[in-house]
Amino acid sequence: MHRVEEEIARIIKEIGYKEVEDLFAKLSGGKRLRAKLILKIAPLHPKAPLLAAVVELIHAASLLHDDVIDEAMLRRGTPSVNATEGSKIAVMLGDILYSKAFSELVEFDKEIAKVVSNSVTALSKGEMMDVKMAQTFNSDETNYLDMLYLKTATLIEAAAAASAMLAQKDVASHALFGKNLGLSFQIIDDILDITSDETTLGKPAMNDYVEGKCTLPYIYLYHSLDAAAQERLLLSHAKKITSQEALWIKAQLIEHKSIERSFELALRLSNEAKEAVKEYPELVAILDAMIQRSY
């Protein structure tokens, strides 16, 4: 990971603008899941740290834009760039990171560059779908999972596939691993948004529902309720809710096992991914660690 951080620092330095350096230094690096994944799959390839750096810069850019869209004031427990510098600066910083990351892709084989760049198009499409879906209550599980794949899983899938290309490993099995890892990871995040507290999350609990995001537990809950309870749930969507109403929603989620059902899907996807890469214990371990983040 030290090499990855060095590559990221070099790329940011080459932009040649102190303002960008200072703002980027304030960003939390996060778990670096995508970078670690690339290094696990292609540990000996000399270009693996650069690929990891490129993917992490793309991810950072997407989060900057995501925070502007969501009007999020916190990112990983610290004030977001749009909170401290304004949305215009956050969007432009994201654009700079995207464009610089793309310029580094010319160092790679055409097929690797294509896999990563196509994932960014899919990611942006997924973000737009997410915004549209938040305008009304979405009760369609398939639509939600399609959006989730595009917005979250596609870049992890691309990181796994591209690094498999570097290491001359089976691309299809590694792509499936990355896709299912991404989907499972986000479903667990959806669960934690409900079950964790603000200190743990770095943002208010049940923030997804307040923002209008109807995640898997709420979709399952909606279909388990009678008409009157469905109406009550809909009345709380996309607005700041009282503590009393939040307690009612949580109680309904528990009673109807909506959180358990969501976890069961995450586990099923994880197990499918394990089967695809069962000969690589280090990748199986990533899936185990991800699932263990649950409630």
Sequence and secondary structure as in RCSB ss.txt:
>XXXX:A:sequence
MHRVEEEIARIIKEIGYKEVEDLFAKLSGGKRLRAKLILKIAPLHPKAPLLAAVVELIHAASLLHDDVIDEAMLR
RGTPSVNATEGSKIAVMLGDILYSKAFSELVEFDKEIAKVVSNSVTALSKGEMMDVKMAQTFNSDETNYLDMLYL
KTATLIEAAAAASAMLAQKDVASHALFGKNLGLSFQIIDDILDITSDETTLGKPAMNDYVEGKCTLPYIYLYHSL
DAAAQERLLLSHAKKITSQEALWIKAQLIEHKSIERSFELALRLSNEAKEAVKEYPELVAILDAMIQRSY
>XXXX:A:secstr
 HHHHHHHHHHHHHH  HHHHHHHHHS  TT HHHHHHHHHSTT TTHHHHHHHHHHHHHHHHHHHHHHHT SEE
TTEE HHHHT HHHHHHHHHHHHHHHHHHGGGS HHHHHHHHHHHHHHHHHHHHHHHHTTS    HHHHHHHHII
IIIHHHHHHHHHHHHHHT  HHHHHHHHHHHHHHHHHHHHHHHHHS HHHHTS TTHHHHTT   HHHHHHHHHS
 HHHHHHHHHTTTS   HHHHHHHHHHHHHTTHHHHHHHHHHHHHHHHHHHTTT HHHHHHHHHHHTT  
